[in-house]
């Protein structure tokens, strides 16, 4: 008798806890919605910065437990330097380290070149990246932010 009374009591307590934790449909409907952020007008400098952020190539060298491919990184750096000399224009880029095994992103600005030179550079850079494993290639992509 004592065990069955105890089982009933435990079941009732468990049911009460279960139903007290659930929100009803009315409670969900009454919950406030987050306020929308007020829109601010962007200045011309901010608009240009946003355009520049997407005028990039990002080549990401990642590792799967054995470090990044140093030969691939050297090949890319040499290609950028050679292409810069070939077209006689600067190809600014930054190397952004982001991992524990040498993972790095090359963020290459395409702002200095236009038209056919830009198309050829993107095409050749993509071809260079395809030669190696563990590389992601992104076109018109913002650069990773430093932490």
C-alpha positions, 0 to 999 in steps of 0.5 A: 500500500505504501509503495503504490501511494508513493508511486502515485505521489511521484507521478503527480509531482512529475506531471505537475513539473512537466506541465509547469515547464511548458508554455501555452500557446497564449503565453507564446503569443503574448511574448514580446517580439524583439524590436527591430534595429533602427535603420541608420543612413550610411555615409559614402565612406561606409558604403565604399568600405562595404563595396571594398569588402566584397571586392576580394578573393579569399583563399583559406588554407585549412588543416585536417590534423596535419597542418596546412600545405606550406608548398601551396602557400609558397606557390600562392605568394609567388604567383601574386608577386609574379602577377604584380610584376607582370601587370606592373600594379600592386596586389595588396593582400593580407595573411590572417592566421585563424587556427592552431595548425597554421590555418591561414586566409589570404585576403587579396584585394582586387581594387587595384585591377579591373577588366581583363586583368582582374578576370585573368588574375581570378581565373589563374588564382583559382587554377593555382588553388585547385592544384592542392588539397585543403584549400577553400576559394571565395570570390567577392567575399569579405575577409575574416576579421582578426580576433 
